């Protein structure tokens, strides 16, 4: 008897689920969901999807907030998603700055490899949703299904993509917001 795994999606946090800030999200009060994002996660949950979050959180290494504050922010996010009837099955984060030679900071695929181990599956063709080139580059390394949203830094990412050095990875789909990604995925399911 074979077991069927639920489909998995990987979301960036800032700019995809919640509003981003160039000054970082440093407290639960600063964490504000993007309209429709919580409902989109709930729709995935109801359709049997597993939802993972992969997020760079260099504010920790920069000393802007500590791990307890990050957990409080994530608790607020998970409670907000639950209030809409959804669930986040795992949150994976990198606390390092770009100057640290780590394998977990996107665009390196370390966080995604952790997700692959935790969920016990390869990530090729797994949707990954981000608002920055580094989100997409991390996913491209593992042959994920790449989605760029125009929320957060998405429009800047699209504008920069005109330069060959910062072009979007091949096959990247561009949509307005997380809810549009979910619309497409559920129609394809």
KAWOHU-V500646 format. One line per field, one symbol per residue. ss: DSSP state (A for helix, B for strand, O for the rest). phi: phi as a letter, one per 20 degrees, with the letter a starting at -180 (. if undefined). Layout:
ss=???
phi=???
This chain:
ss=OOOOOOOBBBBOOBOOOBOOOOOOOOOAAAOOBOOOAAAAAAAAAAOOOBBBBBBBOOOOOOOOOOAAAAAAAAAAAAAAAAAOOOOOOBBBBBOOOOOOOOOOOOOOOAAAAAAAAAAOOOOOOOBBBBOOAAAAAAAAAOOOBBBBBOOOOAAAAAAAOOOAAAOOOOOOBBBOOAAAAAAAAAAAO
phi=.eeeeffdcddfefndecfebfemedbgfeecffgnffffffffgfeneecddccfcfgfffnebdfffgfffffffffffffendbdeacccdeeeffeeddeffefegfffffgffembfdgmffcdbdcgfffffffgdlfeecdeeflegffffffffegfcffggnfddcfaggfgfgffffff
